[in-house]
Amino acid sequence: MALHVKKERRDFIQYSTLGVLGLVLAGGVVSAPYLKADEKRLRPPGAVEEDRFLALCIKCGQCLQVCPYHSIHLADFAKGYGMGTPYIDARKRGCYLCGAVPCVLACPTGALDHDTEKPEDVKMGIAVLEFPKSCLAVTRTPVPKEQIQRIYSHPHTRELEENVLKKLSTFEGKPCTICADMCPLPNPLSAIEMIVTPMGITRPQVKNGCVGCGVCEELCPALEPAIVVKPRMRYEDFYKEGAQS
């Protein structure tokens, strides 16, 4: 009798567990297209179109290993679809557009297109001045030291990262031009510049050379970034109807 009860209990646990796992997996399969539709992730330089990227990426992490700025992360389960694939969280650390684009060279499958050979070839997204009311330049607020201390908590164990922090520190107490002056493109004026509007307001203006690297979002000293990157969008996609950054 006792053996019979134990067997029934064992069977109940086994099939209950399988049932729960089945529901979880089924839920993941059913919801995956919706998660993908709702989420656009900022991918490393050279990332091919998203469906092809997901098919080609073998989640090896080589791009992460060679990134000298700690810009690349691998998606975990909480990030939804594409677990294990590389992405960039611009607010934590943008892409500094290394001249040799080592992440692309390290990709063994073509998920990062090897035709991306220099910073100007990168097409990650487009920057947008989404919250102008929080922009320190617009509000004429000098850059407060305490609001760039957040960036010092990011990884900075390498000389290149230390150089970013040294340059950033020179903006403390001055009118904010960080997004324009810290743009890592070889010709930053092709991507972003500070302009003065007819109303006398100084603000950043994004130009068609922007590649969506996310450095402006990372370094924006506003409590919430005034300027953000729209992943997988081109300049023409966002500004085609005459919208201004």
Stockholm file with secondary structure:
# STOCKHOLM 1.0

chainA/1-245         MALHVKKERRDFIQYSTLGVLGLVLAGGVVSAPYLKADEKRLRPPGAVEEDRFLALCIKCGQCLQVCPYHSIHLADFAKGYGMGTPYIDARKRGCYLCGAVPCVLACPTGALDHDTEKPEDVKMGIAVLEFPKSCLAVTRTPVPKEQIQRIYSHPHTRELEENVLKKLSTFEGKPCTICADMCPLPNPLSAIEMIVTPMGITRPQVKNGCVGCGVCEELCPALEPAIVVKPRMRYEDFYKEGAQS
#=GR chainA/1-245 SS CHHHHHHHHHHHHHHHHHHHHHHHHHHHHHHHHHHHHHCCCCCCTTBCCHHHHHHHCCCCCHHHHHCTTSCEEECCGGGCSSTTCEEECTTTCCCCCCTTCHHHHHCSSSSBCTTCCSGGGCCCEEEEECCGGGCTTTTTCCCCHHHHHHHHTSCCCSHHHHHHHHHHHTTTTSCCCHHHHTCCSSSGGGTEEEEECTTSCEEEEECTTCCCCCHHHHHCCSSSCSEEEEETCCHHHHHTTSCCC
#=GC SS_cons         CHHHHHHHHHHHHHHHHHHHHHHHHHHHHHHHHHHHHHCCCCCCTTBCCHHHHHHHCCCCCHHHHHCTTSCEEECCGGGCSSTTCEEECTTTCCCCCCTTCHHHHHCSSSSBCTTCCSGGGCCCEEEEECCGGGCTTTTTCCCCHHHHHHHHTSCCCSHHHHHHHHHHHTTTTSCCCHHHHTCCSSSGGGTEEEEECTTSCEEEEECTTCCCCCHHHHHCCSSSCSEEEEETCCHHHHHTTSCCC
//
